[in-house]
């Protein structure tokens, strides 16, 4: 995890510097230019070597999968499971529906708590609003660390601290929201044009006033879009967290599969699909209503 964390920090610094160079113009003319079509040239040795490395890694990955059985056996197994899924079992519809409601509640709480925290951290993690370079680096590191570790790993770790149940899932989704939204909120703040803030500064506005009056309103459409996408993402993630005991419908699904009650598993997967589609539809309507007006 620490190695992945360092790698993400390095890549993030490069992408941030490149993005700022593009936004500031970078000394390159943005006027469209016409170029003659280039003649075909052989790829450089570096490109050839990189292609060979990618092909070799792909072949090695296929060999490392170690499929057991032939393709016909795999297809027959899939067919057998689908046959046992029909018709979907409705015997435990009430407890499964309660678990589904708990799953959605975990995602909703994760967003309600995580989004305000993400906004505060994003202001501290943006170059143009951070009070000090040290604060910028430290907050960026925290956001990157939260984003580096997958939600399932956070859930397994928090189980030993909080215990089984939906509280672990909700805290996990708060951390996931901070890692995702904190990064994109900070990028949206950095992409805001400087002229309105400089005008307010010339009139004697404070740093907090500039952030609240010029920076945040300009980045609000991006905030809304990111928050809605995060709601969709956390809704899907919350359905999986129950597999490790973090509450929600995931525990119902894994128990049904382990006890070979595939008809109940079909019902659970159908309810999860309906929940995800409903949330995506809701986010689409909100996005059209708020951003296009």
Secondary structure, DSSP 8 states (H G I E B T S, - for coil): -HHHHHHHHHHHHHHHHHHHHHHT-TT---S-------------HHHHHHHHHHHHHHHHHHHHH---S-HHHHHHHHHHHHHHH-S---TTHHHHHHHHHHHHHHHHHHHHHHHHHHHHHHHHHSTTT-S-HHHHHHHHHHHHHHHHS-HHHHHHHHHTTT-SSHHHHHHHHHHHHHHHHHHHHHHHHHTS-SHHHHHHHHTT--HHHHIIIIIHHHHHHHHHHHHHHHHHHHHHHHHHHGGGTSSSTHHHHHHHHHTT-HHHHHHHHHHHHHHHHHHHHHHHHHHHHHH--
